[in-house]
Amino acid sequence: MAWTQAEVRELKEGRYMLIEEEPCRIISIQTSKPGKHGEAKARIDAVGIFDGSKRSVVYPVKHKVQVPMIGKKSAQVLSLTDAEVQLMDLETYETFSLPLDADLKGQLSPGTEIQYLDAMGKRRITRP
């Protein structure tokens, strides 16, 4: 299983949750007071880890949401092209390729170590 469950009231800024099947990092959480016949609600603003798009949702504070299992791992750069970077995981020695983000061009070179996120079957370089 690639995720666990948590109640909305247990979430904190900077943590992660699934919105529309996409792992997102929580930017802000605002809670409202309960109404006369209702219960307190929370508005959550988040940014997708892999697509970078902003998402907002409103849930009751007792609502259960999915929290993705995110692995922060290290890898070594094996080779570079203009479009992608080939990496080797430093624990499992698995090799894989990831698209090279424009902001990382010029920062990577073969033999250097990088950090990457692994969540929901997707990977992304977090820092060189």
C-alpha positions in Angstrom: 0.0 0.0 0.0 1.4 3.4 -1.0 -0.6 5.4 1.6 -2.1 5.5 5.1 -5.2 7.2 6.5 -5.3 10.2 8.9 -8.0 12.5 10.1 -8.0 16.1 8.8 -7.4 17.4 12.4 -4.1 15.4 12.6 -2.6 17.1 9.5 0.0 19.8 9.8 1.5 22.4 7.4 4.5 20.9 5.5 3.2 17.4 5.7 1.7 15.5 2.7 -1.8 14.3 1.7 -3.5 12.9 -1.5 -5.8 15.3 -3.4 -7.3 13.9 -6.6 -4.9 10.9 -6.4 -1.9 13.2 -6.5 0.6 13.5 -3.5 0.6 17.1 -2.3 2.5 19.1 0.3 0.2 21.1 2.6 0.9 24.9 2.5 -1.9 26.0 4.9 -4.8 24.8 7.0 -7.6 27.0 8.2 -10.3 25.6 10.5 -13.7 27.1 11.0 -15.8 26.9 14.2 -18.7 24.4 14.2 -22.1 25.7 13.2 -25.3 25.3 15.1 -26.0 21.8 13.6 -22.8 21.1 11.8 -19.2 20.4 12.7 -16.0 22.3 12.2 -14.5 22.3 8.7 -10.9 22.7 7.5 -9.8 24.3 4.3 -6.5 22.9 3.1 -4.3 24.5 0.5 -1.6 22.3 -1.0 0.8 22.0 -3.9 1.4 18.8 -6.0 4.8 17.3 -5.5 5.2 16.1 -9.1 3.0 18.5 -11.1 3.4 21.7 -9.0 -0.2 22.7 -9.3 -2.1 24.3 -6.4 -5.1 22.5 -5.0 -7.6 23.4 -2.3 -10.1 21.2 -0.5 -12.6 21.6 2.3 -13.4 18.7 4.7 -14.9 18.2 8.1 -12.2 17.9 10.7 -13.2 14.3 11.5 -13.0 13.3 7.8 -10.4 10.7 7.0 -7.9 11.5 4.1 -5.2 9.5 2.5 -1.6 10.3 3.4 1.0 9.1 0.9 4.1 7.1 2.0 7.0 9.2 0.8 10.5 7.9 0.7 13.4 10.3 0.8 16.3 8.6 -0.8 19.8 9.1 -2.1 21.2 8.3 -5.5 24.3 8.8 -7.6 24.3 10.5 -11.0 25.5 8.0 -13.6 25.1 10.0 -16.8 23.4 13.2 -18.1 21.7 14.1 -21.4 19.9 17.4 -22.3 16.5 15.8 -21.4 17.1 13.2 -18.7 19.5 12.1 -15.9 20.3 8.4 -15.2 20.6 7.6 -11.5 21.6 4.7 -9.3 19.9 4.3 -5.9 22.5 4.1 -3.2 20.7 1.4 -1.1 19.3 -1.0 -3.7 21.7 -0.2 -6.6 18.7 0.0 -8.9 19.3 2.2 -12.0 16.6 4.5 -13.4 16.1 7.6 -15.5 14.3 10.8 -14.6 13.5 13.8 -16.8 16.0 16.7 -16.1 14.2 19.8 -14.8 15.3 23.1 -16.3 16.3 24.5 -12.9 18.7 21.6 -12.3 20.7 22.0 -15.6 24.3 22.8 -14.9 24.0 21.7 -11.2 24.5 18.0 -11.8 27.5 16.0 -13.0 28.3 12.3 -13.2 29.5 10.9 -9.8 27.6 13.4 -7.6 25.0 12.4 -5.0 21.5 13.7 -5.1 18.3 13.4 -3.0 15.1 12.3 -4.5 11.5 11.6 -3.5 9.8 8.3 -4.2 6.0 8.3 -3.8 3.0 6.5 -5.4 5.3 5.0 -8.1 6.7 8.4 -9.1 10.1 9.9 -8.5 11.5 13.5 -8.5 14.9 15.0 -7.7 14.6 17.3 -4.7 18.1 18.7 -4.4 21.4 18.2 -6.1 
